[in-house]
Amino acid sequence: MKMLNISTNIPMLDKENDSLLKAAAILESLGNEPNPSATEFYLGLLDSDLPTEDHESVTLAAISIETMMSFDMSEAGLEEPTIH
């Protein structure tokens, strides 16, 4: 998994950004269709070899990403938005 290295002076923000990037990588590996099933995501999470202690934060980050991406982009004039 190739990851960006984004750091701040705020450890909580760094941890959240790390979780978001890991979740995005897993979601992207599942395809570019919105709303993968929980089972699909969990299988991707297990295949990622991330430590078990990261699973909760990465799962919550994935939920956040998918929630934000469920916005109806047609109202914003975008025909085919990037999903992840």
BAPALUM-944374 format. One record per residue: residue number from 1; residue in three letters; x, z, y of N, C-alpha, C, O in turn. Coordinates in Angstrom, 2 decimals. Each point is the difference from the previous one (the first is absolute). Layout:
<sites>
[site NUM 'ALA' [X Z Y] [X Z Y] [X Z Y] [X Z Y]]
...
</sites>
This chain:
<sites>
[site 1 'MET' [0.83 0.00 -1.16] [-0.83 0.00 1.16] [0.89 0.00 1.24] [0.72 0.97 0.24]]
[site 2 'LYS' [-0.76 -2.04 0.55] [0.78 -0.07 1.23] [-0.78 0.70 1.11] [-1.16 -0.32 0.25]]
[site 3 'MET' [1.81 1.27 0.39] [-0.69 0.80 1.01] [0.71 -0.13 1.34] [1.22 -0.17 0.06]]
[site 4 'LEU' [-1.99 0.25 1.01] [0.55 0.09 1.34] [0.48 1.42 0.23] [-0.54 0.94 -0.59]]
[site 5 'ASN' [1.53 -0.77 1.43] [0.47 1.33 0.34] [-0.39 0.28 1.44] [0.69 -0.41 0.94]]
[site 6 'ILE' [-1.80 1.12 -0.76] [-0.49 0.36 1.33] [0.10 1.50 0.13] [-0.65 0.74 -0.74]]
[site 7 'SER' [1.47 -0.28 1.69] [0.18 1.44 0.15] [-0.30 0.43 1.43] [0.24 -0.74 0.95]]
[site 8 'THR' [-0.76 1.95 -0.84] [-0.23 0.62 1.31] [0.66 1.38 -0.05] [0.68 0.33 -0.97]]
[site 9 'ASN' [-0.88 0.43 1.97] [0.49 1.39 0.01] [-1.09 0.96 -0.44] [0.13 1.21 0.17]]
[site 10 'ILE' [-1.20 -1.74 -0.74] [-1.14 0.81 -0.42] [-0.16 -0.13 -1.51] [-0.53 -1.01 -0.48]]
[site 11 'PRO' [0.97 2.02 -0.29] [-0.02 -0.11 -1.47] [-1.37 -0.29 -0.59] [-0.09 -0.78 -0.95]]
[site 12 'MET' [-0.98 1.37 1.48] [-1.35 -0.28 -0.55] [-0.38 -1.46 0.20] [-0.60 -0.61 -0.89]]
[site 13 'LEU' [0.93 0.06 2.04] [-0.30 -1.41 0.28] [0.83 -0.91 -0.92] [-0.50 -1.00 -0.50]]
[site 14 'ASP' [1.76 1.37 0.28] [0.84 -0.78 -0.91] [-0.57 -0.01 -1.41] [0.01 -1.04 -0.66]]
[site 15 'LYS' [-0.49 2.19 0.19] [-0.58 0.08 -1.34] [-1.27 -0.84 -0.09] [-0.23 -0.70 -0.98]]
[site 16 'GLU' [-0.61 0.77 2.03] [-1.23 -0.79 0.00] [0.31 -1.49 0.02] [-0.62 -0.78 -0.74]]
[site 17 'ASN' [1.57 0.37 1.57] [0.39 -1.41 0.04] [0.54 -0.47 -1.35] [-0.29 -1.11 -0.44]]
[site 18 'ASP' [1.08 1.96 -0.20] [0.55 -0.33 -1.32] [-1.13 -0.20 -1.01] [0.02 -0.95 -0.79]]
[site 19 'SER' [-1.01 1.84 0.82] [-1.14 -0.13 -0.92] [-0.79 -1.28 0.27] [-0.42 -0.69 -0.93]]
[site 20 'LEU' [0.22 0.37 2.21] [-0.72 -1.22 0.35] [0.74 -1.25 -0.48] [-0.62 -0.93 -0.52]]
[site 21 'LEU' [1.93 0.91 0.69] [0.78 -1.15 -0.45] [-0.03 -0.14 -1.52] [-0.10 -1.11 -0.53]]
[site 22 'LYS' [0.18 2.23 -0.18] [-0.06 -0.04 -1.46] [-1.38 -0.46 -0.47] [-0.10 -0.80 -0.93]]
[site 23 'ALA' [-0.95 1.30 1.57] [-1.36 -0.40 -0.36] [-0.21 -1.49 0.27] [-0.60 -0.71 -0.81]]
[site 24 'ALA' [1.09 0.25 1.95] [-0.15 -1.41 0.35] [0.71 -0.89 -1.02] [-0.51 -1.06 -0.36]]
[site 25 'ALA' [1.68 1.48 -0.10] [0.74 -0.79 -0.99] [-0.79 -0.09 -1.30] [-0.05 -1.06 -0.63]]
[site 26 'ILE' [-0.55 2.17 0.21] [-0.79 -0.02 -1.23] [-1.23 -0.88 0.17] [-0.29 -0.83 -0.86]]
[site 27 'LEU' [-0.42 1.00 1.97] [-1.20 -0.82 0.25] [0.36 -1.48 0.05] [-0.72 -0.84 -0.55]]
[site 28 'GLU' [1.83 0.52 1.21] [0.41 -1.39 0.09] [0.35 -0.56 -1.38] [-0.25 -1.17 -0.27]]
[site 29 'SER' [0.83 2.00 -0.59] [0.34 -0.48 -1.34] [-1.24 -0.30 -0.84] [0.07 -0.73 -0.98]]
[site 30 'LEU' [-1.20 1.30 1.38] [-1.25 -0.23 -0.73] [-0.70 -1.28 0.44] [-0.95 -0.44 -0.64]]
[site 31 'GLY' [1.41 -0.16 1.73] [-0.60 -1.22 0.52] [-0.43 0.19 1.43] [0.21 1.06 0.59]]
[site 32 'ASN' [-0.83 -2.08 -0.03] [-0.40 0.05 1.40] [-1.52 0.04 0.15] [-0.53 -0.39 1.03]]
[site 33 'GLU' [-0.14 0.86 -2.04] [-1.44 0.18 0.07] [-0.31 1.43 0.43] [0.66 0.93 -0.46]]
[site 34 'PRO' [-1.64 -0.75 1.33] [-0.32 1.36 0.45] [-0.65 0.82 -1.12] [-0.56 -0.54 -0.95]]
[site 35 'ASN' [0.66 1.84 1.10] [-0.68 0.97 -0.86] [0.32 -0.12 -1.48] [-0.89 -0.27 -0.81]]
[site 36 'PRO' [2.16 0.47 0.43] [0.28 0.06 -1.44] [-0.70 1.23 -0.58] [-0.28 0.96 0.73]]
[site 37 'SER' [0.00 -0.98 -2.00] [-0.66 1.15 -0.62] [0.99 1.16 -0.08] [1.22 -0.19 0.08]]
[site 38 'ALA' [-1.76 1.39 -0.24] [0.85 1.18 -0.15] [0.90 -0.15 -1.22] [1.18 0.36 0.04]]
[site 39 'THR' [-1.73 -0.90 -1.11] [0.79 -0.20 -1.22] [1.16 -0.95 0.25] [1.12 0.26 -0.44]]
[site 40 'GLU' [-1.38 -1.37 1.14] [1.07 -0.94 0.31] [1.10 0.68 0.82] [1.19 -0.19 -0.25]]
[site 41 'PHE' [-1.62 0.97 1.24] [1.00 0.67 0.83] [0.81 1.00 -0.81] [1.22 0.03 0.09]]
[site 42 'TYR' [-1.90 0.81 -0.89] [0.71 1.01 -0.77] [0.98 -0.63 -0.99] [1.09 0.53 -0.20]]
[site 43 'LEU' [-1.47 -1.65 -0.42] [0.92 -0.71 -0.89] [1.22 -0.50 0.78] [1.13 0.08 -0.49]]
[site 44 'GLY' [-1.38 -0.61 1.69] [1.10 -0.43 0.85] [0.88 1.16 0.42] [1.23 -0.13 0.07]]
[site 45 'LEU' [-1.84 1.27 0.20] [0.75 1.21 0.37] [0.88 0.45 -1.16] [1.17 0.34 0.20]]
[site 46 'LEU' [-1.72 -0.35 -1.42] [0.79 0.39 -1.16] [1.13 -0.99 -0.27] [1.10 0.41 -0.38]]
[site 47 'ASP' [-1.36 -1.69 0.59] [1.04 -1.02 -0.20] [1.10 0.08 1.05] [1.11 -0.50 -0.21]]
[site 48 'SER' [-1.39 1.14 1.34] [0.96 0.06 1.10] [1.16 0.95 -0.27] [1.02 -0.07 0.68]]
[site 49 'ASP' [-1.16 0.94 -1.65] [1.03 0.99 -0.31] [0.25 1.00 1.13] [1.06 0.63 0.05]]
[site 50 'LEU' [-2.03 -0.47 0.85] [0.14 1.02 1.04] [-0.10 1.38 -0.65] [-0.71 0.17 -0.99]]
[site 51 'PRO' [1.40 0.81 1.54] [-0.10 1.36 -0.56] [-1.43 0.51 0.07] [-0.74 -0.31 0.94]]
[site 52 'THR' [0.35 1.09 -1.92] [-1.35 0.53 -0.07] [-0.39 0.77 1.26] [-1.15 -0.03 0.42]]
[site 53 'GLU' [2.11 0.71 0.18] [-0.32 0.79 1.19] [-0.37 -0.88 1.21] [-0.54 0.50 0.98]]
[site 54 'ASP' [0.83 -1.81 -1.05] [-0.38 -0.92 1.08] [-1.37 -0.64 -0.23] [-0.54 -0.62 0.92]]
[site 55 'HIS' [-0.02 0.75 -2.10] [-1.24 -0.71 -0.34] [-1.15 0.33 0.93] [-0.73 -0.90 0.43]]
[site 56 'GLU' [0.54 2.17 -0.10] [-1.13 0.36 0.86] [0.14 -0.61 1.39] [-0.96 -0.58 0.51]]
[site 57 'SER' [2.12 0.71 0.10] [0.17 -0.51 1.37] [-0.09 -1.52 0.04] [-0.52 -0.57 0.96]]
[site 58 'VAL' [1.03 -0.10 -2.00] [-0.06 -1.46 -0.04] [-1.45 -0.46 -0.25] [-0.43 -1.01 0.57]]
[site 59 'THR' [-0.30 1.72 -1.40] [-1.40 -0.34 -0.25] [-0.82 0.17 1.28] [-0.81 -0.86 0.34]]
[site 60 'LEU' [1.02 1.96 0.37] [-0.72 0.21 1.27] [0.37 -1.07 1.03] [-0.85 -0.44 0.77]]
[site 61 'ALA' [2.10 0.04 -0.76] [0.43 -1.06 0.91] [-0.68 -1.32 -0.35] [-0.41 -0.75 0.89]]
[site 62 'ALA' [0.29 0.46 -2.19] [-0.67 -1.24 -0.43] [-1.48 0.02 0.41] [-0.54 -1.02 0.42]]
[site 63 'ILE' [-0.09 2.17 -0.55] [-1.40 0.12 0.43] [-0.10 -0.27 1.50] [-0.93 -0.68 0.44]]
[site 64 'SER' [1.86 1.21 0.33] [0.00 -0.23 1.45] [0.16 -1.49 0.32] [-0.71 -0.54 0.85]]
[site 65 'ILE' [1.64 -0.10 -1.53] [0.23 -1.43 0.23] [-1.25 -0.80 -0.32] [-0.43 -0.83 0.80]]
[site 66 'GLU' [-0.15 1.06 -1.97] [-1.18 -0.76 -0.40] [-1.20 0.28 0.92] [-0.80 -0.89 0.27]]
[site 67 'THR' [0.69 2.11 0.21] [-1.08 0.34 0.93] [0.16 -0.78 1.31] [-0.97 -0.55 0.53]]
[site 68 'MET' [2.20 0.52 -0.02] [0.24 -0.74 1.24] [-0.22 -1.49 -0.18] [-0.48 -0.68 0.91]]
[site 69 'MET' [0.81 0.16 -2.09] [-0.12 -1.43 -0.25] [-1.44 -0.43 -0.30] [-0.27 -1.20 -0.10]]
[site 70 'SER' [-0.64 2.14 -0.04] [-1.38 -0.37 -0.28] [-0.76 -0.37 1.28] [-1.16 -0.40 -0.07]]
[site 71 'PHE' [1.81 0.54 1.21] [-0.59 -0.40 1.28] [-0.37 -1.48 -0.05] [0.78 -0.81 -0.50]]
[site 72 'ASP' [-1.95 0.45 0.99] [-0.46 -1.39 -0.02] [0.78 -0.80 1.02] [-0.30 0.03 1.20]]
[site 73 'MET' [1.31 -0.76 -1.67] [0.87 -0.74 0.89] [-0.68 -1.20 0.63] [0.48 -0.52 1.01]]
[site 74 'SER' [-1.59 0.06 -1.57] [-0.69 -1.15 0.58] [-0.51 0.32 1.40] [-0.10 -0.88 0.85]]
[site 75 'GLU' [-0.23 2.15 -0.62] [-0.45 0.40 1.33] [1.13 -0.07 1.02] [-0.25 -0.15 1.20]]
[site 76 'ALA' [1.48 0.25 -1.68] [1.15 -0.07 0.90] [0.49 -1.45 0.16] [0.99 -0.24 0.67]]
[site 77 'GLY' [-1.68 -0.70 -1.29] [0.37 -1.40 0.12] [1.08 -0.43 -0.98] [0.56 -1.09 0.15]]
[site 78 'LEU' [-0.24 1.90 -1.13] [1.01 -0.34 -0.98] [-0.68 -0.47 -1.28] [-0.88 0.67 -0.54]]
[site 79 'GLU' [1.30 -1.83 0.05] [-0.63 -0.55 -1.19] [0.60 0.57 -1.29] [-0.73 0.33 -0.93]]
[site 80 'GLU' [2.04 -0.22 0.89] [0.65 0.42 -1.25] [1.11 1.01 0.32] [1.17 -0.37 0.08]]
[site 81 'PRO' [-1.54 1.63 0.10] [1.00 1.01 0.37] [0.92 0.32 -1.18] [-0.34 -0.23 -1.16]]
[site 82 'THR' [1.51 0.76 1.47] [0.88 0.50 -1.04] [-0.61 1.27 -0.53] [-0.41 0.86 0.78]]
[site 83 'ILE' [0.33 -0.72 -2.09] [-0.64 1.15 -0.59] [0.93 1.19 -0.04] [-0.43 1.11 0.32]]
[site 84 'HIS' [1.69 -1.27 -0.70] [0.93 1.13 -0.11] [1.20 -0.24 0.84] [0.90 0.84 0.04]]
</sites>
